[in-house]
């Protein structure tokens, strides 16, 4: 479903992503982990069409991507951002936030779709006309996920979707994402600095350092300590939760 070959992204004199290549099968999930500044979120933004300054080759479902995407692409590919408060318009109610993608793409049955979306992310209908500041962090991220699903996408790009949440809420959001991926047969990429978070959702993990993928391995190999690159080994050593899982 997702095919990336020799992707490079440069910001002036800084090469943020250096000839990165990977594939994600239909219905599959890839985790990309690395420290801040390793280039993982930059890859997502290039894939999502939010950064047009890249070289290499990217394709979704066999269709090559160009720097400027059409509306059909944004219906098929959606992104969930790290900070749900920042990604939701402070002056839009939940109802407005969920209805807007439907209006943009001309999708009918808005009333029924909004109700179904709230139910799908386990939110009560009573929050429908509340504003983001009236919601908890976990509720805001559930709204952001529901908004991403309104266009019925095939690909979901997740940019550290739990890092701004309390630890107790992180597991709830990860379980929700895993359930949605199974029920909707979504293809997804999740980026995070937290190995344990990525391992919860993704069977395959790409480890990044200084703009490059230094190792690609399965979650089972990661848990068992079967790593080959020193950076992966160091990241694993820092992840106590992963070793205890």
C-alpha positions, 0 to 999 in steps of 0.5 A: 500500500505504501512504497517509499524509495530513496526519500530525501528531505532537505531544509536549506543546508540540513539533510533531514532525511537521507535516502530512506526506503521502506514498504508497508503492505495493505492493512499493515502497520509500520512503526518508525522510532528515533530520537528528536530530530532523527527525521521520523516526523519529516517522513510523515509530513512528506507522505501526507503532502504537508512538505512538498520539498522532497526527492525520491519516489513515494507511492500509495496503492501503486499510484506515484505521489507528486509534491502537490496532491489532489483532493482525492489523495487527502480523502484516502490518506489522513494524519493524526498529530501529536498535540490534539489541542493544537490540531483542533480549532479552538473556536470549533465545536466537536460537531463542526470539527467532524462535519468540516471534512464531510463538507470539503469532500462532499460526503453526504449523511453528515448527521449519521456519520458524526454520530457513528464517528463519536460512537466508534471512538467511544465518546458520548454524544453529549460532547458533540457541541463542546469546544476543545478546551472543555475536553480532557486530553484523551477526549481531544485525541479521540476527536482528532482520530474521529476527524481523521476517519470521517473521509473513510481513509485507507491510510492513517499516518500517526505522528506521536499520537499519545506523547502529549497524554498521561500514561494512563490514557496512552494505553486506551488510545493505543488500544482504540487505534489497534481496534480501528485498524483491524475493523477498518483494515487500515494501513498505518505508519506510527512515529514515536520516540517511545519503543514500547508505544510503537511495539504495542501497535506495529509488528515491524519497526524502523529505527532512525538516527540522523535522518537514516533508517539504521535498522528494520526489525520485527517487534518480536526480535526487538522484545527478545533483544535480537538487535544488530545496530548499536543505536537500536540496542541503546534505545531498547536499553532505555525502554524499561517498559518494553523489556518488562512487556 
